[in-house]
Amino acid sequence: MLTRRHILASALAAPAILRLGTGTAHAATTLKISHQFPGGTIDKGDFRDRLVRTFAAEIAKRSGGDLVAEVYPNSSLIKTNAQFSAMRKGALDLSLYPMPYAGGELPETNIGLMPGLVSTYEQGLRWKTQPIGKALTDFLADKGIVLLTWVWQAGGVASRTRPLLTPEDAKGLKVRGGSREMDMVLQTAGAAVLSVPSNEIYAAMQTGACDAGITSSTSLISFRLEEVAKHLTSGAGASYWFMLEPLMMSKAIFDKLPKAQQDILVSVGADMEAFGKKGAQEDDVEVTKVYEKAGAKISVLDGATVGKWRDIARDTAWKDYSAKTPLAANLLKLASDVAA
């Protein structure tokens, strides 16, 4: 028996669909967008899922149906860490992907979560039009990736046993930091570190393998960490943890498209940046409400505390990153030139 699900699955597996026009038929380009976050609808759920669904709807609208995008949440198409490599090889079309997850493959991408480097959304989004933006996008293009939408997210901490607010609080805790550089800072502060993607923090905290997880406000909500945490450190007012989590596309796939379709993808991608900023900032506020309702105690970062974390980062993570490659050193310098 053919169900709607079977029909939909068959449609998703097809590389293109036929559109019937005025006496003609031609193939529409179908793009597949993968991400690791919980799925929802265009109106409800994780804003990152809503962003890609809105992107999909808009490219279909502007192309008159010649561009069609299907969204695969929860890493249901490709496992989380494999998505970046898949895009580089042309095996995946698009992903909304935390850039530093690619650090094992391309260490320069860890600039996307350098503790203390970005301290406001405005500063992060200014990268796009500054020399750091050109250097980073040129580097990624050379490695097979096109940046379509710049999305930054501030982060906070969910912890099981005690608050993790200052560097002194980290001593003796097992913490998920989110990048190699964040892990270096945590280790200097006396913590043990755990390297898992954000969609695996819940299980790690539930089993006791992880005492605290640092991740974006949106992930703190979407992955329901309030169910396994008794404390929240909010990054709503100030944060040393800002992650670049852009909508990326395989350059191999992008380059095969007609110029008109490329222009639509770039234009819609840029238009989505305001959506991303708004969604992230709303979740910075919402996360406190969610954790308070669950009975967690709330701690709030301030400028002085962020400064303590930044001081450690400058002496450890920043120096280590700069020594990786000449390009890494240049990226850090250019990013440091962007005023807060």
Summary of the structure (lengths in Angstrom):
residues: 340
radius of gyration: 20.3
end to end distance: 59.3
largest distance: 71.3
contacts: 1192
relative contact order: 0.17
helix: 50%
strand: 19%
